[in-house]
Amino acid sequence: MDYKETIKKYLLNEVIHDMSDLEDNQQLIDSGLIDSISIVKVIIFFENEFDISFEEKDMSPINFETVQAMVDTVSKKTQKYHIY
């Protein structure tokens, strides 16, 4: 699964409506493109889309600062839940 494209598509369609593209390392929180309410929406999307669960420790803003940070977070969470 291409996490990056799925995440970018979601952010652009559901969270950041006034942009056509996002850079992988573009600052999202510091630039004001996403806020705490948006992060909650993103977490709910990740849990539903990628079948993962977030704990309080996972909700650090550092995990949502950039698209790449979100991809890394989802990758770690999916590996954790899908180890056999």
C-alpha angles and dihedrals in degrees: 000000000000102000094180096057093043092050094045092048092050094047094048095044101038110020112021106038101169100063133073098203142013129213115231093241099033111134107247103176099038091047092051094242090125132023136188093282090051090050090055089052090049091050091051090049092049092049092051099037099042100028094238135129128227123217124199091263090057093058095077112134089235088072091058103037095103140008088253091053089053092048090050091049094049091045092053092046095048092048090050092052098041102049109120 
